[in-house]
Amino acid sequence: MEKMYDKMYDMQEKPERVILVAVSDGDDEKVSESLDELAELVETAGAEAVGRMTQNRERIHPGTYIGKGKIEELKMYIESLEATGIVCDDELSPAQLKNLEDELDTKVMDRTLVILDIFAGRALTREGKIQVELAQLKYRSARLVGLRSSLSRLGGGIGTRGPGEKKLEIDRRLISDRIAALKKDVEEMERHRELARDKRSKNSVPVVAIVGYTNAGKSTLLNELTDAGILAEDKLFATLDPTTRNYSLPSGQEVLLTDTVGFIRKLPHHLIDAFRSTLEEAKYADIILHVVDSSNPQIDAQMEIVYDTLNHLGVKEKPVITFFNKQDRLEGEKPVFKDLKADYVVEGSVKTKQGLDKLVKTIENILKERSMYIEHVFAYSEAGRLQLIRKYGQLISEEYVAEGILVKANVPPEVYGQLGFKVDKEDEF
């Protein structure tokens, strides 16, 4: 009787059971990889992918995403698997969302909604929460009618984090007012970021932006090098809020390491717009450190997506180091890893610390190449200037002589000028 009582009053919420739906233009392998990733996204969002369906079409149906016949097939598939909803692998238009909802009589979601939902659950700082809410409201405001009926069907699950259904129930004017207020907050945060960048530029501290596909090991690398203490899990978008930490190179020179938001295929444009100031940290960095999961079978596609995203953000003409991470996971004969778009390639594993020394040395070498060499005797009254060299440059040697301190060092052009030397325009980098 007691067991029956427990069963009757088992209040544990069951995860949503969804079917993944995609349209293929003929590249079945690419679609399969995309659906594998979508399944991982769905799982990260707290649901379960119980099936998948693909339709080969020249182009996506403008009204219903998939064709009429496939919709009927999908209806039966939903019933047979007892699914509670579907997730389409592309962003649905308002019309597609509403029409599919009407035809299937079930909860309809798309890849963008799932990613936004994950971001809403991952944002911890005020900045991150504002950026996510802005992206969500922009996405949802255009789909208010369809989403209202879809999200209320089950009363929870994917799509209900962040602004939530209550805010979706208010009229479009109030949503528009909220979006305007959030835009002002984002603009204010952008101004703060610009001021911080200007300050870093004046302080002459080189910035290394850590970029890469989500779950490549960026946060783990930052933790290993700087003891940053940020969350690092083996899952998509484990960390969302960017983190910047000081790091002293073996030479004594200080750099700033900035961990950025992980990239992913079909990254929603709403997120790119809302997170632009955050993502653009890479645009103003001195070095791009591209972390790659070398154990992932989709490594080439993921690398291409990272470079496409960087190009979209205007990140160009920066020295790029590609760190092929997670080498400890490779079994059998190790493949040859190449990145023709990188200036330097390092193989290793953050977990086992393999290759980290070489990675750090590569950063030092790049900064050295960008630096200016000085060999100068500073008077003892100018001894304080050596601290400037130690902090922002690479002090090769110092020797105490009768006239003062003989210093040999490599320093950035900015510091060269601060030390009282004239910078020749032709020598600037």
N, C-alpha and C positions, 0 to 999 in steps of 0.2 A: 504494500500500500504506500509505504514511504517512497519507494522508487518511482511509482506512478505519479505521486504528488510532485516529486522533483522534475519529472518529465513534463508534466502539465504546466509547470510554472518555470520552465527553462526560458529565461529572458535574454539569453545570449543572442545577439544579432547575427543572423546568417549573412555571409558575404554575397554580394551580387554575383549572379551567374550570367556572363555576357558572351555573345558570339561576335567574333571579329570579322569585319566585312571589308573587302578591298576590291578595287578595280584595277585590272592589269592591262597594260598597253602592249603586252607581248613579252616583256622581260620578267618571266616567272620567278627567276632566282632573286631578282631585286625585290619583288613584291613579297616573296617568302621571307626574306631577311627583314623587311619592314614590318611584317606581321609578327615575326619573332620578337622584335623590339616592342611592338605595341602590346604584346602579351605580357612582357616584363613591366611595361608602364602600367597596365591595368592591375597587375599584381601589386606593384608599388602603391597604387591608389587604394588598395584594399579589396579588390574584386577578384573574381576567378574567371579566366578565359576557358570556357567549356567547349568551344568549337570555333571553326573559322570557315569562311566562304569567300571565294574569289570569282569574279566575272571578267572574262576577257572581252574588252570593248576598245574601240578606237579612241573613244574619249568618254569621260564621266557624263552620265545622264544629267542634263541641266536641272531637271525637275525632281528626280528621285534618287540620284546618285547611281543606282543600279537599275537595270531594265525591269519592265513589268513582269516578265516571266520569272525572273530571278527573285522578285519580291514574293511571289506566290510560293516559290521553293523555300525561301527564307522563313515564311510564316510557319510552314510545316516543321522546319528545322528547329525553330524556336520552341514549338510545342513539344517536339520529341525529346529535346534536351532539357525541358523545363527551365529555359533561360528567362532571366528577368529583364533583359535588355540587349541592345547591340551597340558596338563601337565601330564606327567607320574610320578607315585609316587615313582619311583626308579631312580637311576642314569643310564642313557642310555649310551651304548658304542657308539663309533663313527659310527659303522656300523648300529646299531639300529636307531640312529638318522637320518642318511642319508636315510635308507630304508623306515622308516616311513614318512619322508618328501616326498619322491618320490611317495609312495603309496597314501598318503592322500592329497597331494598338499595343505598343510596348514602349519602354523607355529607349530613347534614341540619343546616342552621344557620338562625339567624334574625337579624333586624336588631340585636337587643340584643347577641348574641354578637360580631357584626362590630364594633360600636361599642366594646365592652369590649376587644376585641383591639387596636383602633387606640389606645385609651387606654393599654393596657399597653406598646405600643411607643413612646408619646410621653412617658410619665412619666420624668422625669430626677431629681427630688429625692426624698429619703426620704419626705417627706409625700405626694407624688403617687403613689409606688409603693405605699405602704401603703393609700391610699384605693382605688386600682385593684384591688389584690389582694383587699381586703375585698369590693368590689362583685362581682368575679369569683367568689369562693368562695360568696357568698350565692346568686348566680345558678346556679352549677354544682352546689351541694350538693343542690338539689332535683331536678336532672336527671342525677345521677351515673350511673345505669344506662344511660340512652340515650346520653349523651355519651361514656361509656367505649368503647362499640362504635363510635360514629361517628368519634371522634377517632383511634382506633387503626386505622381503615380505611386511611388514607393515611399515617399516621405523622407528619404535620406540617401546615403551612398555617394557615388562620384558626382561631383558638380555642386554639392551643397556646402562645401567648405568655403571659407572666405566671406564675401558679402552675405551669402546665405539667401534662402528663399524669401525671407521677410522683406529684404531690401528689393528683391525682384518684384514684389507685389505692389510696390509704389509705382506711381505713374512715370511716364518717360521724362516729364519735365524735372521731377525731383532727381531722377537718375542723371539727367544731363547736368543739373546743378552740382551733384556729387562728383561727377567726372571733372567738372571745371575746377572744383576745390582741390581735388587730388592732383590735377595738372599743375596748379600753383605750388603745391607742396613739392612735387617732383622738380619743378623749375628752381625752387629754393635749394633743394638738395644738390642740384646740378651746379648752382653757384658755389655752394660749399666745397664741392669736389674740385671745381676749377681753382678756388683759392688754395686748397690743399696741394693741388698740382703745381701751382705757381710757387708756393712755399718750398716744395720739394726741389723744384727747378733752381730756385735761388740758393738753396742749401747744397746744391751739386751732388745730391745722393742719387746714384744710378738706380733705376727701377727695372726689375725683372718681372714681367707679367707671365704667370703660369696659366696656360690655356690648354684646352683639350676636350675630347669627347667626354660626355658624362660617364663617371665611374672608371676613368682611366688611371686614377691614383693621384690627382693633383693635391687634394687636401692631405693625403697621407705623406706626400713628399714635403709639403710645407711643415707639417707636424714634425717630421724626422729632422729637418734642417734647423728649425727654429723653436721647437717645443711649443708650437702655437696652441695646442690643446683643443683644436676644433674637431667637430664630429667627423669621423671618417669611417664609413661603412661600405660594404660591398653591395651597393644598390644605386639605382639611378637617382641623381639629384640628392644625394645624402646631405650635401651642404648647398645652401643657396646664397646666403649673405656673404659678400666678398670679404676677405681678411687680408690685411697688410701687416707684415712683421719685419723688423730690422734683422739683418743677418750680417755677421762679420766674416769676411772671407779669410782664409789662412794668412793672407798677406797683411791683414789688419784693416783693409778697406771695408767700409760699410756699404751695403746695398739694401734696397727695399724689395721684398718678395711679396707679390700680390696674387692671391688666388682668385680666379674669376669664375663666373657661373659656367657650368658645363654646357657644351653644345650638344645638339641632337638633330637628327634629320627632321625636316619639316618643323623647325623651331617656329612657333606661332609669331606672326609679325606683331601682334599686340604685345607680346612679351619683349620683343626686340625694341619696340618703340618705348615701352615703359622702363626697360632696363638699359636704355642706350647709354646713359652717363656711366653706369656701372660697367657695362661691357666695353665701353670705350677706354677703360683703364689701359687696355692693350695698345690703343692708338697712341698714347702718350708715353709708353714705356721705352726704355733704351734697348732692351733685349726681350725677345719672345721665347719663352721656354715651353715648347709643345710636348706635352706628356701623352704618350700613346700606349694603349693596352696591347702589347705584342702577342698576347695569348688569344685575343679575340679573332675569330675567323673572318670577321667583316672589317679587318684593320684598314684595308685600302679605301673602302667606302667611307669609313669614319674619318680618316685623315683628310680626304677630299672635302667632306662636309665642314671640317674645322677651317680649312683654308678658304672655302667659299664664304663662310660666315665672317672670317677676318677681313676678306676682301669687301664684303657688303658693309662692314663697319669702317672701311677706309684705312685699315691697318696695312701699310705698305712700306717698303724700303727699310725694314728693321732686320737686324741679324737674328736668325732663327736657329735655336738649338732644339733638335728633336730627341727626346729621351724615350727610347723603346723600353717601357716599364714591364713588370710582371714576367720577366724572363724565367723566374723560378717555376712558373706554371707550365713551361714548355716540356713536352715529352718527345722522346725519339730524336731524330735528326733535326737540328735547329735550322730553320730557313734563313736565308740572307735578307736582312732588313734594309730597305732603302727608302729614302725620302729625298727626291730630286729637288724639292722646293726648300729644303733646309740648308743652311750654311754649315752646320755641324751636326753630327749624329753620335749619340752615346747610347750604348745598350746596358741594361742592368735591371735591378729590382730594388724598389724602396724597402720592401719587406726584409730582404736579406742584406740590404745596404750595398749590394753589388753595383759598381759603376758610379756611385755617388761622388767619390773622390775625383774621378775623371770629369764628371759633370761640373763640379765646383771649379776645377782647374780650367775648364773650357770657358766658364763665365769670366774668370780672371783674365784669361788670354784675350777675350773680346774687349774687355775694358782697357787692357794694356794697349791694344792696337788703336783704340780711340783716344788714348792719352798723349800727353806731351812730356817729353823727357827734360828734366832739369838737373843740373849739376852746379850747385851754388853754395857759397859760404855765407851763412846767416850770422849776423852779429849776435852775441849772447843776449843782447837786449831784445832780439827778435825771436827768442827761443819758442815763444808761444805759437809761432806760425807752423812749427813742426806738428802741432796737434791737428792743424787743418789738413796737413799732408797725410797724416796717419788715418784720419777719419774718411777723407774723400779720395785719397790716392793710394799708390803703392810705394811705400818707403823701402828703397833698395838697401841703402846704407846711410849711416850717420857717423861722422868722425869729428872728435873735438880737437881743433887745432888752435894755434895762437890767435888767429884772427877771429875765430868763432866756431861755428858748427858746419862742417862740410857735408852737404846733403846730396844724395843721388836718389831720384825718385821719378815716378811716372804719375802725372796728375791730369784730371780733366781740364779742358781749355778754360772753363769758368774759374777753377781754382788757380790756374796759371796766372790769370789776370788779377785775382784777389791777392796773390803773393807779391804783386808789384811788378810783374813782368809784362812787357808789351806783347799783345797777341797779334800776330800777323794774320790778316784776313784769309790769306791763302792757306794758312796752317789749321784753320778751324775745321771741325768735322761736322 
